[in-house]
Amino acid sequence: MLEKHHTVDELAAALRIHRNTVIRWIKLGKIKGVRLGRAFRIPESEIRRITSAGVEDAGDLCKEEARGGT
């Protein structure tokens, strides 16, 4: 069975972050995404990984952005 994929906007809304942050994380390799034409899709398993990792890890992604780190 094929895995469900979500849009950048869906993930951004779920995490309450800007869509450009999601795109930047994909391009930096912090989260996995699949490019379909000009748009990205994020696998359901990747969303589960991010959300099940807890607030601390998702917060770490944001902290690295603020510091300018990768």
HELIX and SHEET records of a PDB file:
HELIX    1   1 VAL A    8  LEU A   15  1                                   8    
HELIX    2   2 ARG A   19  LEU A   28  1                                  10    
HELIX    3   3 GLU A   44  SER A   52  1                                   9    
HELIX    4   4 VAL A   55  ARG A   67  1                                  13    
SHEET    1   A 3 HIS A   5  THR A   7  0                                        
SHEET    2   A 3 ALA A  39  PRO A  43 -1                                        
SHEET    3   A 3 VAL A  34  LEU A  36 -1                                        
END                                                                             
